[in-house]
Amino acid sequence: MQHQHTDHHAHAGHEHHGHGRGPVSWAMAAKATLHCLIGCAIGEVLGMIIGTALGWHTAPTMVLAIALAFLFGYSFTFYAVTKAGLSFKAALGVALAADTVSITVMEIVDNGMLLLIPGAMEAHLSDALFWGALAVAFAVAFVVTTPVNRWLIGRGKGHAVVHQYH
């Protein structure tokens, strides 16, 4: 036991590649961003489908879509860390720490893109414009959010706080 404890202290000054300060690969950042994008996309598409199906105007539909994007984005991380043994409260804290900045940037970018694409917010679910604009918005959000996640992970923040539970 003493030997392991000593080894741990000797290792404590060294951070794992990508889990703290130091170089982070673009692949790791892209994986974290993709994780975020999937949760956001599910929530956002669901919100847009609900809002459009109910005949809501742009603002309430966007509010619902954004709220569901955060809910689904957080839930993926929450599920993973509770499965790893964290309590509800601890898992909620990890999910909030891991995903808030990433989801926020992603939502600002993709909703901003949807507002900039002419007719996108008025398009119906059956319109190619609806799905095409959404795909473009998500692609741009991915490109913008990946360097943000790389920067966060390199500083031991964002998805770096989840890595210890994998």
Secondary structure as GFF3:
##gff-version 3
##sequence-region A 1 166
A	DSSP	alpha_helix	2	12	.	.	.	ID=ss1
A	DSSP	alpha_helix	26	53	.	.	.	ID=ss2
A	DSSP	alpha_helix	58	83	.	.	.	ID=ss3
A	DSSP	alpha_helix	88	116	.	.	.	ID=ss4
A	DSSP	alpha_helix	128	154	.	.	.	ID=ss5
A	DSSP	alpha_helix	160	163	.	.	.	ID=ss6
###
